[in-house]
Amino acid sequence: MEDSSIIIKVLHFCTVCLFLPSAVTHTLLYLYTAVRSGINFSEFSAVGLMDGEQCVYYDSNITKMIPKTEWMQKISTDDPDYWNRETQRMRHRQDQFQDTVAAVRKSLNINGGVHTLQRMYGCELYDDGTTRGYDQYAYDGEDFISLNLTTGTWTAAKPQAVMFIKVWDPKGAKAQYWQSYLKSDCIDQLRKFVSYSRETLERKVPPTASVFQKHSPSPEVVCHATGFFPKAVNITWRKDGEDVNEDVELRETLPNQDGSFQKRSILKVPAEDLQKHTYTCVIQHSSLKEELVLYVNEQQITKDGGSGGWKTGVVVPVVVVAVLVAVVAGVFIWIKKKGSGVQSPQVQTGAELHPLNTPHSDVPV
């Protein structure tokens, strides 16, 4: 039960902190997770994502930085010793982060039990050339401290964190370093990664789609699109050619394991209406020359979420389980910031794990 509680807290933190706005062109994000021994997970893991796609991975069991995309692997072509240096750098980061874990536990007077400390930091590059950075920590899935990038100081999310900040960063050196780093070095690094990944990130892959009907707890029709890239997609409903805006639930866009994306829209509609009217699901994506229209026909749509939808080749995944496994394993996804007073990061982060053409330095953590 205790292990399950920790997993739930990890999921809570990951689902309330970040959301990728449409105005962002590129993002770089890193997530560190430290878990006190007692459950079957690595004590420390680090995941890097660029534009929502996992690009690197490290944990305390393998103790090695692993590139997760083709374009990240190309870096070693220009710099053969790059991944060895990054492995050494991350081992150092692991030691620093676990020291932070000990400091947090001491400040909170916590002894025993299974607990997690997470850190998310990174930067964003917008269409208009403006940038943004962020850095925040959570303990057991709840906000703990965050960096105010304007003032270069830490903000405590709870009273216990105030004393922690005074002891952990008494002169504000860590805060000032990361303020500078996120405003300049992180953005430079993000642009460097864009140059390596441009071919991959600028590809266009059309979606495959299906419609299926669900009957519980109330009748509804689901339109599911998957396998598309880039992320931006528009799914709408029409009734007899007219747009339908009521009784529609548009879900978040989620990543697939191959780097593509999936999204679904749910329309609540009585069965008798399906017989009297013509309903269509309309999908618009940059890869399509014209919008993709799926007709909802009660005799032809798949019942109860089967996989044989209107368009072939679509398998509807069990999204909730996939997200659970991905987050706990460190494969971080786009997430939404809750409405609190804490400075809200709005992207996926990135940063010091891959400083290209920068000398090794002991960065405060």
C-alpha positions as CSV (number, residue, x, y, z in Angstrom):
1,M,0.0,0.0,0.0
2,E,2.8,2.4,0.8
3,D,4.5,1.7,-2.5
4,S,1.2,2.4,-4.3
5,S,0.8,5.7,-2.4
6,I,4.3,6.8,-3.6
7,I,3.4,6.0,-7.2
8,I,0.2,8.0,-6.9
9,K,2.1,11.0,-5.4
10,V,4.7,10.8,-8.3
11,L,1.8,10.9,-10.8
12,H,0.2,13.8,-9.0
13,F,3.3,15.9,-9.3
14,C,3.8,15.0,-12.9
15,T,0.2,15.8,-13.9
16,V,-0.1,19.2,-12.2
17,C,3.1,21.0,-13.0
18,L,3.5,21.6,-16.7
19,F,1.6,22.3,-19.9
20,L,3.0,22.8,-23.3
21,P,1.4,25.9,-24.8
22,S,0.8,26.1,-28.6
23,A,3.0,29.2,-28.9
24,V,6.1,27.3,-27.9
25,T,8.3,26.2,-30.9
26,H,10.9,24.2,-29.0
27,T,11.3,23.0,-25.4
28,L,14.0,21.2,-23.4
29,L,13.2,19.5,-20.1
30,Y,14.8,17.3,-17.6
31,L,13.3,15.4,-14.7
32,Y,15.3,14.0,-11.9
33,T,13.7,11.5,-9.5
34,A,15.2,10.2,-6.3
35,V,13.4,7.4,-4.5
36,R,14.4,6.2,-1.1
37,S,15.2,2.5,-1.2
38,G,12.4,0.2,-0.4
39,I,10.6,-0.2,-3.7
40,N,11.6,-1.8,-6.9
41,F,12.8,1.4,-8.7
42,S,16.2,2.9,-9.2
43,E,17.2,5.2,-6.4
44,F,18.0,7.9,-8.9
45,S,16.9,8.5,-12.5
46,A,17.2,11.3,-15.0
47,V,15.1,11.7,-18.2
48,G,15.7,14.4,-20.8
49,L,13.0,15.4,-23.3
50,M,13.1,17.7,-26.3
51,D,9.8,18.9,-27.7
52,G,8.1,16.2,-25.7
53,E,10.3,13.3,-27.0
54,Q,12.6,11.4,-24.7
55,C,16.1,12.0,-25.9
56,V,18.3,10.7,-23.0
57,Y,18.1,8.5,-20.0
58,Y,20.2,7.7,-16.9
59,D,19.6,5.8,-13.7
60,S,21.6,4.7,-10.7
61,N,21.5,1.0,-11.7
62,I,23.0,1.4,-15.2
63,T,25.1,4.4,-14.3
64,K,25.4,5.4,-17.9
65,M,23.9,8.2,-20.1
66,I,22.0,6.6,-22.9
67,P,20.8,8.5,-26.1
68,K,17.2,7.6,-26.9
69,T,16.9,9.1,-30.4
70,E,18.9,8.9,-33.6
71,W,19.7,12.6,-33.6
72,M,21.2,12.4,-30.1
73,Q,23.4,9.5,-31.2
74,K,24.8,11.7,-34.0
75,I,26.4,13.9,-31.5
76,S,29.1,11.3,-30.9
77,T,30.0,11.5,-34.6
78,D,31.3,15.0,-34.1
79,D,32.5,14.4,-30.5
80,P,33.5,10.7,-29.9
81,D,34.0,11.2,-26.1
82,Y,30.8,13.1,-25.6
83,W,28.7,10.3,-23.9
84,N,31.6,9.3,-21.6
85,R,31.8,12.9,-20.4
86,E,28.0,13.0,-20.0
87,T,28.0,9.8,-18.0
88,Q,30.6,11.2,-15.6
89,R,28.7,14.5,-15.3
90,M,25.5,12.7,-14.5
91,R,27.1,10.5,-11.8
92,H,28.2,13.8,-10.2
93,R,24.7,15.1,-10.5
94,Q,23.4,12.0,-8.9
95,D,25.6,12.5,-5.9
96,Q,24.6,16.1,-5.6
97,F,20.9,15.4,-5.9
98,Q,21.0,12.6,-3.3
99,D,22.7,15.1,-0.9
100,T,19.8,17.4,-1.6
101,V,17.4,14.5,-0.7
102,A,19.2,14.1,2.6
103,A,18.9,17.8,3.3
104,V,15.2,17.8,2.6
105,R,14.6,14.8,4.8
106,K,16.5,16.5,7.6
107,S,14.7,19.8,7.3
108,L,11.3,17.9,7.3
109,N,12.5,15.6,10.2
110,I,11.6,12.5,8.2
111,N,12.9,9.1,9.2
112,G,12.1,5.9,7.4
113,G,9.4,5.2,4.8
114,V,9.4,5.4,1.1
115,H,9.7,9.0,-0.2
116,T,10.5,10.8,-3.5
117,L,12.2,14.0,-4.4
118,Q,11.7,15.3,-8.0
119,R,13.2,18.2,-9.8
120,M,12.0,19.6,-13.2
121,Y,14.0,22.3,-14.9
122,G,14.4,23.6,-18.5
123,C,13.7,26.2,-21.0
124,E,11.3,27.2,-23.8
125,L,11.8,29.0,-27.1
126,Y,8.7,30.8,-28.5
127,D,7.7,31.6,-32.0
128,D,8.4,35.3,-31.5
129,G,11.9,34.7,-30.2
130,T,11.1,35.2,-26.5
131,T,12.3,32.6,-24.0
132,R,11.4,31.2,-20.6
133,G,13.0,29.0,-18.0
134,Y,11.9,27.3,-14.8
135,D,13.2,25.1,-12.1
136,Q,11.1,23.5,-9.4
137,Y,11.2,20.7,-6.8
138,A,8.6,18.4,-5.3
139,Y,8.7,16.1,-2.3
140,D,6.3,13.1,-2.3
141,G,4.5,14.6,-5.3
142,E,3.8,18.0,-3.7
143,D,5.3,21.3,-4.6
144,F,8.3,22.1,-2.4
145,I,10.4,25.0,-3.8
146,S,10.7,26.7,-7.1
147,L,13.0,29.3,-8.7
148,N,11.8,32.8,-9.4
149,L,13.6,33.6,-12.5
150,T,13.0,37.3,-12.2
151,T,14.5,37.8,-8.8
152,G,16.9,34.8,-8.8
153,T,15.6,33.5,-5.5
154,W,13.9,30.4,-4.3
155,T,10.2,30.4,-3.5
156,A,8.9,28.1,-0.8
157,A,5.7,26.3,-1.5
158,K,5.2,25.3,2.1
159,P,6.4,26.7,5.5
160,Q,8.8,23.8,6.1
161,A,10.7,24.7,2.9
162,V,11.6,28.1,4.2
163,M,14.2,26.8,6.6
164,F,15.4,24.3,4.1
165,I,16.2,27.1,1.6
166,K,18.1,29.0,4.3
167,V,20.3,26.0,5.1
168,W,20.6,24.5,1.6
169,D,21.4,27.8,-0.3
170,P,22.2,30.4,2.4
171,K,23.9,32.9,0.1
172,G,21.6,32.2,-2.9
173,A,24.5,31.0,-5.0
174,K,22.5,28.0,-6.4
175,A,19.5,30.3,-7.3
176,Q,21.7,32.9,-9.0
177,Y,23.6,30.2,-11.0
178,W,20.4,28.6,-12.3
179,Q,18.8,31.9,-13.0
180,S,21.8,32.7,-15.3
181,Y,21.9,29.2,-16.7
182,L,18.2,29.0,-17.7
183,K,18.3,32.4,-19.3
184,S,21.3,31.8,-21.5
185,D,23.1,28.5,-21.5
186,C,19.9,26.4,-21.6
187,I,18.6,28.4,-24.6
188,D,21.9,28.1,-26.4
189,Q,21.9,24.3,-25.8
190,L,18.3,24.1,-27.0
191,R,19.2,25.8,-30.2
192,K,22.2,23.4,-30.6
193,F,19.9,20.4,-30.2
194,V,17.4,21.9,-32.7
195,S,20.2,21.9,-35.3
196,Y,20.9,18.2,-34.7
197,S,17.2,17.2,-34.6
198,R,15.8,19.4,-37.3
199,E,15.2,16.6,-39.8
200,T,13.3,14.5,-37.2
201,L,11.4,17.4,-35.6
202,E,10.3,18.9,-38.9
203,R,8.9,15.7,-40.3
204,K,5.2,15.4,-41.0
205,V,3.3,12.1,-40.4
206,P,-0.4,11.9,-41.0
207,P,-2.7,10.4,-38.4
208,T,-4.7,7.2,-38.7
209,A,-8.1,7.4,-37.0
210,S,-11.1,5.4,-35.9
211,V,-14.4,6.0,-34.2
212,F,-15.9,3.6,-31.7
213,Q,-18.9,3.6,-29.4
214,K,-19.1,3.3,-25.7
215,H,-22.3,2.6,-23.7
216,S,-21.3,3.2,-20.1
217,P,-22.0,5.1,-18.0
218,S,-23.7,7.0,-20.8
219,P,-23.8,6.6,-24.6
220,E,-20.8,8.3,-26.2
221,V,-18.8,8.1,-29.4
222,V,-15.0,8.3,-29.4
223,C,-12.9,9.7,-32.2
224,H,-9.3,8.6,-31.8
225,A,-6.3,9.8,-33.9
226,T,-2.8,8.3,-33.5
227,G,0.6,8.1,-35.1
228,F,0.8,11.7,-36.2
229,F,3.6,14.3,-36.0
230,P,4.0,17.1,-35.2
231,K,1.9,17.4,-32.1
232,A,-0.6,20.0,-33.0
233,V,-3.9,18.5,-34.2
234,N,-7.5,19.7,-34.3
235,I,-10.4,17.2,-33.7
236,T,-14.0,18.5,-34.0
237,W,-17.5,17.1,-34.4
238,R,-20.2,18.0,-36.9
239,K,-23.9,17.1,-36.8
240,D,-25.6,17.3,-40.3
241,G,-22.7,19.5,-41.4
242,E,-22.9,21.9,-38.5
243,D,-20.2,22.2,-35.8
244,V,-21.0,20.6,-32.4
245,N,-19.6,22.3,-29.4
246,E,-21.7,20.9,-26.5
247,D,-21.3,17.5,-24.8
248,V,-17.7,17.2,-26.2
249,E,-14.7,16.2,-24.2
250,L,-11.4,16.8,-25.9
251,R,-8.6,14.9,-24.2
252,E,-4.9,15.9,-23.9
253,T,-2.5,15.0,-26.7
254,L,-0.3,12.1,-25.5
255,P,3.0,10.8,-26.9
256,N,3.5,7.3,-28.4
257,Q,6.6,5.3,-27.9
258,D,7.8,5.9,-31.5
259,G,7.8,9.7,-30.9
260,S,4.4,10.3,-32.7
261,F,1.3,11.5,-30.9
262,Q,-2.3,10.4,-30.2
263,K,-5.4,12.3,-29.2
264,R,-9.1,11.6,-28.8
265,S,-12.3,13.5,-28.6
266,I,-15.5,12.1,-27.0
267,L,-19.0,13.1,-28.0
268,K,-21.9,12.2,-25.7
269,V,-24.9,11.5,-28.0
270,P,-28.1,9.4,-27.5
271,A,-28.3,6.3,-29.6
272,E,-31.6,7.6,-31.3
273,D,-29.7,10.7,-32.4
274,L,-27.2,8.6,-34.3
275,Q,-30.1,7.2,-36.3
276,K,-31.8,10.5,-37.0
277,H,-28.7,12.6,-37.8
278,T,-25.4,12.4,-39.6
279,Y,-22.4,12.8,-37.3
280,T,-18.9,13.2,-38.5
281,C,-15.5,13.5,-36.7
282,V,-13.2,16.0,-38.5
283,I,-9.4,15.8,-38.0
284,Q,-7.1,18.6,-39.2
285,H,-3.3,18.2,-39.2
286,S,-0.4,19.9,-41.0
287,S,0.4,16.6,-42.7
288,L,-3.0,16.4,-44.4
289,K,-3.7,18.1,-47.7
290,E,-7.4,18.2,-46.7
291,E,-9.3,17.5,-43.5
292,L,-9.9,13.9,-42.6
293,V,-13.6,13.2,-42.1
294,L,-14.9,10.0,-40.4
295,Y,-18.6,9.3,-40.6
296,V,-20.3,7.9,-37.5
297,N,-22.5,5.1,-38.5
298,E,-24.1,3.0,-35.8
299,Q,-23.8,-0.2,-37.9
300,Q,-20.1,0.4,-38.9
301,I,-18.4,2.0,-35.9
302,T,-16.6,-0.3,-33.5
303,K,-18.5,-1.1,-30.4
304,D,-17.1,-0.5,-26.9
305,G,-13.6,0.6,-27.9
306,G,-12.5,-2.3,-30.1
307,S,-9.6,-1.8,-32.5
308,G,-11.2,-2.2,-35.8
309,G,-12.4,1.4,-36.3
310,W,-13.5,3.3,-39.4
311,K,-9.9,3.6,-40.7
312,T,-7.8,0.5,-40.5
313,G,-4.5,0.1,-38.7
314,V,-5.5,1.8,-35.4
315,V,-5.0,0.1,-32.1
316,V,-6.6,2.1,-29.2
317,P,-4.0,1.9,-26.3
318,V,-4.8,1.7,-22.7
319,V,-3.7,5.3,-22.0
320,V,-4.0,5.4,-18.3
321,V,-1.8,2.3,-17.8
322,A,0.7,3.7,-20.3
323,V,1.0,7.0,-18.6
324,L,1.4,5.4,-15.2
325,V,4.2,3.2,-16.4
326,A,5.9,6.0,-18.4
327,V,5.9,8.5,-15.5
328,V,7.1,6.1,-12.8
329,A,9.8,4.8,-15.2
330,G,10.9,8.4,-15.8
331,V,9.5,8.8,-19.3
332,F,8.0,12.2,-18.7
333,I,5.1,13.6,-20.6
334,W,3.6,17.1,-21.2
335,I,1.9,18.1,-17.9
336,K,-0.4,20.9,-16.6
337,K,0.4,23.4,-13.8
338,K,-2.3,23.7,-11.1
339,G,-3.5,27.1,-10.2
340,S,-1.3,27.9,-7.2
341,G,0.9,30.8,-6.3
342,V,4.1,28.9,-7.3
343,Q,5.7,30.1,-10.5
344,S,4.4,27.7,-13.1
345,P,6.7,26.2,-15.7
346,Q,5.0,25.7,-19.0
347,V,7.0,23.3,-20.9
348,Q,9.3,20.5,-20.9
349,T,12.6,21.2,-19.7
350,G,16.1,20.4,-20.6
351,A,19.5,21.5,-19.9
352,E,22.7,20.8,-18.3
353,L,22.7,17.1,-19.1
354,H,24.0,17.8,-22.6
355,P,26.2,21.0,-22.6
356,L,27.7,20.8,-26.1
357,N,31.0,22.5,-26.4
358,T,31.0,23.6,-22.8
359,P,33.7,22.7,-20.3
360,H,33.0,20.4,-17.4
361,S,32.1,22.4,-14.3
362,D,30.6,21.7,-10.9
363,V,27.2,23.1,-11.2
364,P,25.4,23.8,-7.9
365,V,22.3,21.6,-7.5
